[in-house]
Amino acid sequence: MALVVAREVPTSSSMAVPHGPAGVGEARRRMRDQLRMNGVAETVVDDAVLVLSELLSNACKHGRPLGDALAGDGDVLAAWRVDTGGSLVVEVTDGGGPTRPAPSTPSVTAHGGRGLNIITALAEDWGVRDDSRGEVTVWVLVRKDVHALDVGSRRDDFATRVAAPPVAAMADLDFAVAFDDLD
């Protein structure tokens, strides 16, 4: 008698998303539905959808659309796949931009600049790939094995991976000096 172990069929998808906020919701819904149908744990689906949102937002803010459009009229490409080993990879390709994708250190009051830091905290790995046409792809390995038993464990320490250092640890901040003139 042979023992047969069933595994989910690998899934992949790609879609053109309008360069701007209009298509982000549809891309998120499509990804969520496809990953759920393929048995990916809900915690991994949530992380993947957040990663996709951050990548698309960055592509629309910092990158040009694909093709000949200079701004606003083209698309960016969103893609995701679960390979036969269970690795979930998310990619977004745009037409390139004036800067290279890199995590930043925004101020506490900044309205943005945290996307790649969030991705770094959620993902196993990520990187940037350029091609000869000037297109830029940011790829994210969300999870090495979406079928692992401990699939939700990376969430347990999320806050410590994205938290800023305590105020007391910031050497440049001396609140006592700020109040010296009030005496």
C-alpha positions, 0 to 999 in steps of 0.5 A: 500500500502506498501512502499519498500525501496531498499538497496544494497545487502551486498557484501564481497570478499576475495582473496589471494595476493602474499606476495610482490608487485605483487598482490596489483594492482589486489586486488585494481582493484577488490575492486574498481570494486566490491564496485562501482558495489554495489553503494558505493560512490566514495570517500569511494571507494578511501579511501578503496582502499588506506587503502587496499594498505597500509595494503598490503604493511605493511603485505608484509614489516613486516609480513611473508606469510601465511602457511609454506613459510618463505619468498616471496613464500606464500600469504597474505589474503585481505578481505573486506565487506559491511554488512547489516548496510552499514559498510565497513570493510577491513582486511589483514591477514599475518603470523605474524612478529617480531613486532606488527602493531602500528603507528610510528612517522617517521622523515620528511625525512623518506621514510616510516612509515606513513601507519598506520597514514594515515589509522588512519586519513581516517578510523572510527576505526582499530585494530589488531587481533591475532590467535592461529596459529600466524596469524595477521589480521589488520582490518579497519572500513573504514566507518560506513555507506557507504549509508549516505548522508554525505559520503564524509565529512571525507575528508574535514579535512584530511590534519589537521588529518595527518599534522605534528605540525608547526615547530614553535611548535617543542620545540627541534628545535632552528634554531637560535642556528644553525646559531650562528657560522656563525657570 
